[in-house]
Amino acid sequence: MRTCMFLALLALPSPALADPAMECSEMATQVKVRTCLETDKTRTNMALSRAFEYARESAADLDVSTGRYSAVPALEVG
């Protein structure tokens, strides 16, 4: 089972190899590259905000179901 999980992780693209400038490399000028990168940054921040909200809702559900009320504060601190 661990071998399958390890191989699945290797199949995923590595964030360390991601290069935002290469995603916008088809742009002709530095101004267009900057605009492209700013757009990507905005979309990334929106996606992270949505993911954090989903995690917060899941933590709140966990707190309610367990009655311990420690998941949300842990998420907020971490």
C-alpha positions as protocol buffer text, in pm:
chain_id: "A"
residue {
  index: 1
  type: MET
  ca { x: 0 y: 0 z: 0 }
}
residue {
  index: 2
  type: ARG
  ca { x: 279 y: 242 z: 87 }
}
residue {
  index: 3
  type: THR
  ca { x: 450 y: 169 z: -243 }
}
residue {
  index: 4
  type: CYS
  ca { x: 134 y: 258 z: -434 }
}
residue {
  index: 5
  type: MET
  ca { x: 97 y: 584 z: -243 }
}
residue {
  index: 6
  type: PHE
  ca { x: 463 y: 672 z: -302 }
}
residue {
  index: 7
  type: LEU
  ca { x: 432 y: 605 z: -675 }
}
residue {
  index: 8
  type: ALA
  ca { x: 115 y: 814 z: -689 }
}
residue {
  index: 9
  type: LEU
  ca { x: 299 y: 1105 z: -527 }
}
residue {
  index: 10
  type: LEU
  ca { x: 580 y: 1075 z: -780 }
}
residue {
  index: 11
  type: ALA
  ca { x: 328 y: 1099 z: -1062 }
}
residue {
  index: 12
  type: LEU
  ca { x: 204 y: 1437 z: -939 }
}
residue {
  index: 13
  type: PRO
  ca { x: 376 y: 1750 z: -1068 }
}
residue {
  index: 14
  type: SER
  ca { x: 629 y: 1891 z: -826 }
}
residue {
  index: 15
  type: PRO
  ca { x: 560 y: 2244 z: -699 }
}
residue {
  index: 16
  type: ALA
  ca { x: 937 y: 2295 z: -676 }
}
residue {
  index: 17
  type: LEU
  ca { x: 957 y: 2265 z: -1053 }
}
residue {
  index: 18
  type: ALA
  ca { x: 675 y: 2512 z: -1115 }
}
residue {
  index: 19
  type: ASP
  ca { x: 789 y: 2841 z: -1264 }
}
residue {
  index: 20
  type: PRO
  ca { x: 530 y: 3119 z: -1289 }
}
residue {
  index: 21
  type: ALA
  ca { x: 739 y: 3308 z: -1544 }
}
residue {
  index: 22
  type: MET
  ca { x: 731 y: 3008 z: -1776 }
}
residue {
  index: 23
  type: GLU
  ca { x: 352 y: 3003 z: -1757 }
}
residue {
  index: 24
  type: CYS
  ca { x: 351 y: 3357 z: -1893 }
}
residue {
  index: 25
  type: SER
  ca { x: 647 y: 3314 z: -2129 }
}
residue {
  index: 26
  type: GLU
  ca { x: 434 y: 3354 z: -2442 }
}
residue {
  index: 27
  type: MET
  ca { x: 388 y: 3720 z: -2353 }
}
residue {
  index: 28
  type: ALA
  ca { x: 591 y: 3957 z: -2568 }
}
residue {
  index: 29
  type: THR
  ca { x: 686 y: 4226 z: -2319 }
}
residue {
  index: 30
  type: GLN
  ca { x: 772 y: 4253 z: -1952 }
}
residue {
  index: 31
  type: VAL
  ca { x: 456 y: 4457 z: -1896 }
}
residue {
  index: 32
  type: LYS
  ca { x: 242 y: 4174 z: -2034 }
}
residue {
  index: 33
  type: VAL
  ca { x: 435 y: 3917 z: -1827 }
}
residue {
  index: 34
  type: ARG
  ca { x: 377 y: 4128 z: -1516 }
}
residue {
  index: 35
  type: THR
  ca { x: 4 y: 4154 z: -1592 }
}
residue {
  index: 36
  type: CYS
  ca { x: -13 y: 3778 z: -1649 }
}
residue {
  index: 37
  type: LEU
  ca { x: 167 y: 3709 z: -1320 }
}
residue {
  index: 38
  type: GLU
  ca { x: -57 y: 3950 z: -1130 }
}
residue {
  index: 39
  type: THR
  ca { x: -363 y: 3775 z: -1271 }
}
residue {
  index: 40
  type: ASP
  ca { x: -220 y: 3437 z: -1169 }
}
residue {
  index: 41
  type: LYS
  ca { x: -147 y: 3571 z: -821 }
}
residue {
  index: 42
  type: THR
  ca { x: -503 y: 3696 z: -783 }
}
residue {
  index: 43
  type: ARG
  ca { x: -649 y: 3361 z: -895 }
}
residue {
  index: 44
  type: THR
  ca { x: -410 y: 3175 z: -664 }
}
residue {
  index: 45
  type: ASN
  ca { x: -507 y: 3388 z: -364 }
}
residue {
  index: 46
  type: MET
  ca { x: -876 y: 3331 z: -438 }
}
residue {
  index: 47
  type: ALA
  ca { x: -821 y: 2955 z: -460 }
}
residue {
  index: 48
  type: LEU
  ca { x: -628 y: 2953 z: -132 }
}
residue {
  index: 49
  type: SER
  ca { x: -902 y: 3156 z: 36 }
}
residue {
  index: 50
  type: ARG
  ca { x: -1164 y: 2907 z: -81 }
}
residue {
  index: 51
  type: ALA
  ca { x: -953 y: 2615 z: 37 }
}
residue {
  index: 52
  type: PHE
  ca { x: -905 y: 2777 z: 379 }
}
residue {
  index: 53
  type: GLU
  ca { x: -1279 y: 2842 z: 410 }
}
residue {
  index: 54
  type: TYR
  ca { x: -1349 y: 2478 z: 323 }
}
residue {
  index: 55
  type: ALA
  ca { x: -1093 y: 2367 z: 584 }
}
residue {
  index: 56
  type: ARG
  ca { x: -1248 y: 2601 z: 842 }
}
residue {
  index: 57
  type: GLU
  ca { x: -1596 y: 2461 z: 773 }
}
residue {
  index: 58
  type: SER
  ca { x: -1466 y: 2105 z: 798 }
}
residue {
  index: 59
  type: ALA
  ca { x: -1290 y: 2186 z: 1125 }
}
residue {
  index: 60
  type: ALA
  ca { x: -1609 y: 2340 z: 1264 }
}
residue {
  index: 61
  type: ASP
  ca { x: -1805 y: 2029 z: 1165 }
}
residue {
  index: 62
  type: LEU
  ca { x: -1543 y: 1814 z: 1335 }
}
residue {
  index: 63
  type: ASP
  ca { x: -1561 y: 2025 z: 1650 }
}
residue {
  index: 64
  type: VAL
  ca { x: -1940 y: 1997 z: 1661 }
}
residue {
  index: 65
  type: SER
  ca { x: -1941 y: 1623 z: 1601 }
}
residue {
  index: 66
  type: THR
  ca { x: -1671 y: 1547 z: 1859 }
}
residue {
  index: 67
  type: GLY
  ca { x: -1770 y: 1814 z: 2112 }
}
residue {
  index: 68
  type: ARG
  ca { x: -1407 y: 1908 z: 2171 }
}
residue {
  index: 69
  type: TYR
  ca { x: -1384 y: 2246 z: 1994 }
}
residue {
  index: 70
  type: SER
  ca { x: -1012 y: 2230 z: 1924 }
}
residue {
  index: 71
  type: ALA
  ca { x: -989 y: 2190 z: 1545 }
}
residue {
  index: 72
  type: VAL
  ca { x: -1094 y: 2544 z: 1452 }
}
residue {
  index: 73
  type: PRO
  ca { x: -856 y: 2713 z: 1699 }
}
residue {
  index: 74
  type: ALA
  ca { x: -574 y: 2487 z: 1580 }
}
residue {
  index: 75
  type: LEU
  ca { x: -647 y: 2582 z: 1220 }
}
residue {
  index: 76
  type: GLU
  ca { x: -654 y: 2951 z: 1305 }
}
residue {
  index: 77
  type: VAL
  ca { x: -321 y: 2939 z: 1491 }
}
residue {
  index: 78
  type: GLY
  ca { x: -141 y: 2716 z: 1242 }
}
